[in-house]
């Protein structure tokens, strides 16, 4: 459709209301109104836009806590809708007034100018799996905090575990279960902290089992099994990577994926001066953490452990060759960079960036698999 007949619509979406600004062809000022967020109100909004517009209708709103429900409802009503990355929306430095009305008008104008960056919305199935992965990560963080609270409580009572170097194993748990306090208030505090840790550990085991079950279903089974061929990536990590990144067709090159997960250097260069800093840490922080954790396993010399051998059974030769090449190259890079005096954490981040390229190469054929 010719651009002169396109209606550009910006929406400032909230929990209970949507402020709409529509730039109709041939009109200097936008038409503005407010809608509710009920399903019937969204259907009414779709019909109104299609009825008023002489040609194509293109809508947008910024990604936020309301998710992708509005985009899916408008698309079902025949209206093209984009979800915009709010961190990449241009902002006027001198603007000091911010209202819903101005935000909706600004989005419509920037959409017409082509200055907005679209967020790739996941399918409902991908979003459900991603929510399960993030639920698991929340439980992991809660468990770490509960263990810290218990450990600090015991330290204040000078109860220090010295039998083995590692904590939270079988012997450590046996030592904890034998502890008793003469003070009933201290015993009640200890029992409460112990119960919290036990409950969270059980929840984490249940979520791990559910992720393993859902990761074995289509369309996730094949990409998950390919990722498990890499050192340091087992079922939970592989499922979380697939769920967070979902459609790999949007990453045309490995560099795009590296940039998406924030593993590329930041830069502030001007004129003849070039200045590069640490990684941008932009984009998906969940994936970046998983990649850095996996990169730590590649600092050792290349080897195939018994669990890794079992994970690689029956997998394509192409995938195994890429995984083997990743082991060799990343281990050599760790030795080379640390030998030059570069700190290990900084070296691991560089390895995680390179590991991202290998994962992209493995999952490219999976991007052509039809999604459910």
N, C-alpha and C positions, 0 to 999 in steps of 0.2 A: 504494500500500500504506500502511496506517495506520502512523504513526510508532512506536506502541507495539510493533509486531511487527518492527521493523527491527533488524538486527544491524549494529553499527558496528564496523569493523575498522581499527585503526591498524597500520602496518608500518614498521619501521625497516630499510631495505634497504641492504645492503652488497654487496661483490663476491661473497662466497661464502656469505653467510647472510642470512636475513630473520627479524627478531624480530617476532612477531605478537601483538597484544592484541585480543581480540574481546569486545565488550560485548553479551552476549546478552540478550534481553528477559526481565525478571523476575529477573535475577541481579545482586546488588549489586556483585560483584567480577568483573573481566574474566578470561576464560580466556586463558592465555598459553602459547605454545610457540615453537619455533624451526624454521625450514625451510631447506633448501638452495636454491640458485638454479638448479639444473638444470631443464631443461624438464619432466622427469617429476615433479620435486618441486613445480613450480608447478601442474601439472595435478592432482596429489594435493591441494594446498592448495585449489584451486577446488572439487573434489569434497567436501572436508571442510567447507568453509564452507557450501556449498549443502545438505549433508546435515544439519548441526547447526542451521541457522537455520530458525525457523518461518515467516519471511516474507522480505522483501527483504534483500539483503546489500549494504552499501556500504563500500568499502575506500578507503584513501588511503595515500600515502607521499610524502615530500618529494622534490622534484626535486633531482637531483644527478648525479654522474658515471656512474651506471648507466643514465641515459637513460630511454626510454619502453618498453623491452622488457618489463618486468614488467607495466605497464599493458595492453599489447597482449596478452600471454599470458593475463592474468586475464579480459580482455574476451572473448577467444576462448573461454574456458571458461564463459562465461555469468555472470561476476561483475562488477558495476559497480565501477570503480576510478577514483579521481581522483588527479592529480598536483598536489601542493601547492607554492605558492611559499614557500620556507623563510624568506625575508627578511620575509614578512608574517605569519609564525606568531607568535601572542602568547607572550610570555616573562614569567615571574614574576621581578621584580627581585631577590627574596630567595633564589631557587633557586640553590644552589651545588653540587648533585650532579647529574650528567648521565650516564646509562647508556642502553644500547639498550632495556632493559626499560621504563625510565621514559619514554623518547621515544615508544615504541610506544603506551603507555597514554595519554600526553598527546594524541597525535594522534587516538586513538579518541574521547576525551572532547571534544576541540575540534570534531571532525567532527560528533558528535552535537549539540553546541551551535550549530553553524552559524557558527563563528568562523574558518574557514579560507578562503583564497583559492585558487581552482583555476587551474592553468596550462593553457592551451589546447594540447593535444598536436598536433603536426603529423602529417600522414600520412607513411608511409614514403618516398614519392616526394618530398614537400616536405622531409623531413629530409635525404634524400640530396643534394638540390640545395643545401640550406643548408650542409651539411658541405663541399661543393665550393667554395662561396663563401667559407667561413671558411678553407679550405685556401689559396685564392688570397690572402686577406688576410694569412695567416701568411707566405707567400712574399714579399708586398710589404714586410712589416716586416723580414724577413730580408735582402731586397735593400737596403733603406735602411741597415741596420746594416753590411752588407758594404761598401757604398759609403763609409760614414763611416770604417770601419777603414782602407780604402785611402787615403782622403783624409788622414786624420791621420798615417798612415805617411809619405806624401809630404811633408806639412808638416814633420815632424820632420827630413826630409832636405832641406828648403828647396827642394822642387820644386813651384813654384806655377804654375798655369795662368792666363795673363793674356790669351790671344788673344781670347776672347769672354766675355760676361757670364755666359752660361748654361753649366752643366756637363752632362756625360753625353750630349751630342749627337754628331754625326758628327765635328766638328773636335776635340772633346775626346778622343774615342776614338782618333783618329789621333795626337794628341799623346801619349796614354798608351802606345800601341803602340811609339812610338819611344824611350821611356825605357829606359836601360840603366844598371846600377850596376857600378862596378869591384869592389866587395866581393861575393864570391859568396854570402855569407849574406844580404845585403840584396837581391840579385837573386832568391834563392829565396823570400824573404818577399814580395817584390813579385809574383812569378809566382803564388804561392798566393792572394794577395788578388785578383789579376786573374781567376784561374780561378773563384774563388767568385762574383764579380760576374757573369761571363759565364754561368755555369751557372744562377744565379738569374734572370737576365734571360730566358734561354731557357725556363725553367720557367714564368715569368710569362706569356710569350707563348702557350705551350701551354694554360695554364689559361684565358686570355682567349678563345682559340679554342673551347675546350670549353664555356665558359659561353655564348658566342654561339650555339653549336650547340644546346645543351639549352634555351636561352631561346626558341628558335624552334619548340619542340615544344609540343603541347597538354598541359596547360591553361594554359601560361605565355605563349604567343605573344601573345595579345591584350592582357593587362595590361602586358606588357613593351613592346609597341609603343606603347601609350598613354603610358606614362611617358617614353618616348624623345622625346615631343613637347615636353617641358619643356627649357628652357635649362639646361645643366650636367648633364643626365642622359642618358648614352648607354647602350649595351647592358649593359656590366658592372655599372654602378650600378643600372640598372633590374632586372636579374635578381637582384641581391643584395637589393634592397628587396622584391621579390615573394617571394623565398625566406625571408627573415627574418620577414616579416609574415604570410605564407601566407594564412590564412582571414580575409578582411576583414569577414565577417559578425559577428565578435565585437566590432567597434568600432561602437557604435551612433551615436556622434557624433564629430566631428573632435576635440573636446576630449579624448575618451577616448584617441584615438591620440596626441595630443600628450603626454598624461600617461604613456602607455605607453613612449614613447621618452625620457622625462625632460627635456622641453623646457619644462615649466611652472615658474613660480617656487616656491621653497620658502616656507614660512610658519610662523611661531611667534607666534601671537596669543593673547592672554589678557585677558579683561575688556575694558576700554576701549582697551587698547594693541594696535596692529596692527604687526607686524613681518614684512616680506617680504625674502627674500634671493635668492641666485642660483638658477639652475635646479636641480632635484632630482637630475639625472643618474641617475635610477632607470630600471629597465627595460633595454631593448635598446640597448647602447652602440654596436653595429655600425651600426644604422640611424641613430642620432643623428649619428655621424661622417659618414655619407654625406649626410645632409640638410644639415649645416653646410657641407660641401664644395660641394654644389650651390647653396647660398644665396650663396656668394661670387661665382658667375657672374652673379647677378642684381643686383649693385651697379652694373653699367654700364647705360647707357640701353637701352631696348627695341630689339632688332634681330634679324633672322633671318639667320644665317650660312648659307653654302652647305650645310654638312653638316646643319644643323638643318632646312633646307628639304627635303632629301632624306629625313630621318627622318619628316617630317610628311606626306609624300605618301600619299594614300589613306586617311588617318585620319579618324574622325568629326568633323563640324563642332563638336559639343558639346565634345569633348576639346580641339580647337584653340582654341576660345573661352576655355576655362578656362586653358589654358597662356598665351595672350596676356594675359589679365587678370592672371595671376600676374607676368608680366614687368613690366607697367606699375605695378602696385601695389607690388611689392617694390623696384623701382628708385626710385620716389617715396619710399618709406619710408626707404631708405638715405640719400637726399639730405636728407630732413627730420630724421632723427635725428642724423646726423653734423653737420648745420648747427647743431644745438643743443649741440654739443660732446660728444656721447656717443661713446665710443671705438668704432672700427670693429668689433673682435671682439664686443663686446656687442651692437652693432647687427645683426651677422650672425646671432647666435643668435636674436634676436627675429624676423629674417626667416626663419630656418629653421623656427621654430614656425609662422609664417603659411604658409610653403610646405607644411608638413605638412597643413594644412587643404585646400589646393588638391589635393594628391595624394589625400587621402581622398575628395574630391568626384569626382575622375576615376575612382577604382577602385571606387566603390560599385556600379555595375552589374556589375562583374566578380565581385562577391561572390555573385551569383545563378547564376554559371556552375557546373555540376556539376563537382566535383573527381574526379580519377581515384583 
